[in-house]
């Protein structure tokens, strides 16, 4: 009798072990899926995570300005290069985020700027490089045309570091002038105090002559 009970107990233990292992193996694919990287965002969607800070929509909705902590949350999952290090009188948080643009992918280096001792963000840089869409990689004007389609006609301003400005109620989305031998294209969200004003261009026609 004792031998029969022992044998039955062993069989029950092996059955429970088999069931447990089957459950673990079945759960592995789902667990692996949760560890996958988040989907690659579209470039304009990345910009528009921060746009409400500068177009007045956050203020109109009664929401506080974006903070450093908000910026880190909005860029969660990107590769961090610098975390609030001093640069040019400001403190910067820099990440590299792959983005979808046109018919391909690009690398976007995003730099959040904040004034020392302040929790709210001051400005945002978006630096594009490594475009895989040949049409965009060979002609920066095509990127500008995409901005015109989305945000309307910009202003052509007389400023040493800015080529074009899309004015916003509390700032501006600007195209920064490229330095010599710089293969990147850089856009920025800047506060109103750092955005020069000028007349808007007509229907983006002049953009095609942009250098």
C-alpha positions in Angstrom: 0.0 0.0 0.0 2.8 2.4 0.9 4.6 1.7 -2.4 1.5 2.4 -4.4 1.0 5.8 -2.6 4.6 6.7 -3.2 4.4 5.8 -6.8 1.2 7.9 -7.2 2.8 10.8 -5.5 5.8 10.7 -7.8 3.5 10.6 -10.8 1.6 13.6 -9.5 4.9 15.5 -8.9 6.1 14.8 -12.4 2.8 15.9 -13.9 2.8 19.1 -11.9 6.4 19.8 -13.1 5.5 19.1 -16.7 2.5 21.4 -16.5 4.6 24.1 -14.8 7.3 23.9 -17.5 4.7 24.1 -20.3 3.2 27.2 -18.7 6.6 28.8 -18.5 7.5 28.0 -22.1 4.1 29.4 -23.3 4.7 32.6 -21.3 8.2 33.3 -22.8 7.0 34.7 -26.2 4.7 37.2 -24.4 7.4 38.2 -22.0 9.8 38.7 -24.9 7.3 40.9 -26.6 7.1 43.2 -23.6 10.9 43.8 -23.8 10.8 44.9 -27.5 11.7 48.5 -28.3 8.7 50.8 -28.7 7.6 51.6 -32.3 9.7 54.2 -34.2 7.9 57.5 -34.0 7.2 59.8 -37.0 9.5 62.8 -37.0 6.7 65.4 -36.8 5.0 63.4 -34.0 8.3 63.8 -32.0 8.3 67.5 -32.6 4.6 67.8 -31.6 5.2 66.2 -28.2 6.8 69.6 -27.3 4.9 72.0 -29.6 2.2 72.8 -27.0 4.8 74.4 -24.9 5.4 77.0 -27.6 2.1 77.4 -29.4 0.1 78.3 -26.3 -2.1 75.3 -26.2 -0.9 74.1 -22.8 -1.5 77.5 -21.3 -5.0 77.7 -22.9 -5.8 74.3 -21.4 -4.7 75.4 -18.0 -1.7 73.1 -18.0 1.6 74.0 -16.4 4.8 74.4 -18.6 6.7 71.3 -19.5 9.4 70.4 -17.0 12.7 68.6 -17.2 10.9 65.5 -15.8 8.2 65.8 -18.5 10.9 66.0 -21.2 12.6 62.8 -20.0 9.2 61.1 -19.9 8.4 62.2 -23.4 11.7 60.8 -24.7 11.6 57.6 -22.7 13.1 54.7 -24.7 15.6 56.9 -26.6 19.4 56.5 -26.2 20.6 59.1 -23.7 23.8 60.9 -24.5 23.9 63.6 -21.9 21.7 64.2 -18.8 21.4 67.9 -17.8 25.0 68.9 -18.4 26.1 72.5 -18.6 26.5 73.9 -22.1 26.6 77.5 -23.2 25.0 78.9 -20.0 22.2 76.3 -20.1 21.8 72.7 -18.9 21.0 70.2 -21.6 19.5 66.7 -21.8 20.4 64.9 -25.1 19.1 61.7 -26.6 19.2 60.0 -30.0 15.9 58.7 -31.3 15.3 56.9 -34.7 12.4 58.5 -36.5 10.3 57.8 -39.6 10.6 60.5 -42.2 9.5 60.4 -45.8 9.9 56.8 -47.1 12.7 55.9 -44.8 14.3 56.3 -41.4 16.5 59.0 -39.9 18.4 59.6 -36.7 17.2 62.5 -34.7 19.4 63.9 -31.9 17.0 65.7 -29.5 18.5 68.3 -27.1 16.3 69.7 -24.3 17.5 73.0 -22.9 16.7 74.4 -19.5 18.1 77.4 -17.6 20.2 76.6 -14.6 18.1 76.3 -11.5 14.8 76.2 -13.4 12.6 73.1 -13.7 10.8 74.2 -16.9 12.3 73.6 -20.3 13.6 76.6 -22.3 14.0 75.2 -25.8 14.3 72.0 -27.9 16.7 71.1 -30.8 15.9 68.4 -33.4 19.0 67.5 -35.4 18.4 65.1 -38.4 21.1 62.9 -39.9 21.4 59.6 -41.6 18.3 59.9 -43.8 17.6 56.7 -45.7 15.1 58.3 -48.1 17.3 59.3 -51.0 15.0 62.1 -52.1 15.3 63.8 -48.7 18.9 63.0 -48.2 19.9 64.6 -51.5 17.8 67.8 -51.2 17.1 69.6 -47.9 14.4 71.6 -49.7 12.2 68.5 -49.7 12.3 68.4 -45.9 11.4 72.1 -45.8 8.5 71.5 -48.2 7.2 68.8 -45.8 7.2 71.4 -43.0 5.4 73.9 -45.3 2.7 71.3 -46.0 2.3 70.6 -42.3 2.7 74.1 -40.7 2.1 76.5 -43.5 4.4 79.2 -44.9 7.4 80.3 -42.8 9.0 83.7 -42.4 12.3 84.4 -44.0 14.3 86.3 -41.3 17.5 88.2 -41.2 19.3 86.4 -38.4 22.9 84.9 -38.4 21.8 81.5 -37.1 18.3 81.2 -38.4 17.1 80.6 -42.0 13.3 80.2 -41.6 10.8 80.7 -38.8 7.3 79.2 -38.4 5.9 81.7 -35.9 4.0 80.4 -32.9 2.0 82.4 -30.3 4.6 81.8 -27.6 7.7 81.1 -29.7 8.7 79.7 -33.0 9.7 76.6 -34.9 12.9 77.5 -36.6 15.3 76.1 -39.2 18.8 76.8 -38.0 21.4 77.9 -40.5 23.8 75.0 -41.3 27.5 75.5 -40.6 30.1 74.7 -43.3 30.5 70.9 -43.9 27.6 70.1 -41.5 25.6 67.3 -43.1 22.8 67.6 -40.6 19.5 69.5 -40.8 18.5 71.2 -37.5 15.2 72.5 -36.4 14.5 74.1 -33.0 11.6 75.2 -30.8 12.5 78.5 -29.2 10.8 80.8 -26.8 9.3 84.1 -28.1 12.2 86.2 -26.8 14.6 84.3 -29.1 12.6 84.4 -32.3 13.1 87.3 -34.8 10.0 88.4 -36.7 9.6 89.1 -40.4 7.0 88.9 -43.1 5.7 85.4 -44.1 6.7 84.0 -47.4 4.1 83.6 -50.1 2.9 80.0 -50.5 6.4 78.6 -49.9 7.5 79.6 -53.4 10.8 81.1 -52.3 11.7 78.0 -50.4 12.8 76.3 -53.5 15.7 78.7 -53.8 16.8 78.1 -50.3 20.5 77.3 -49.9 
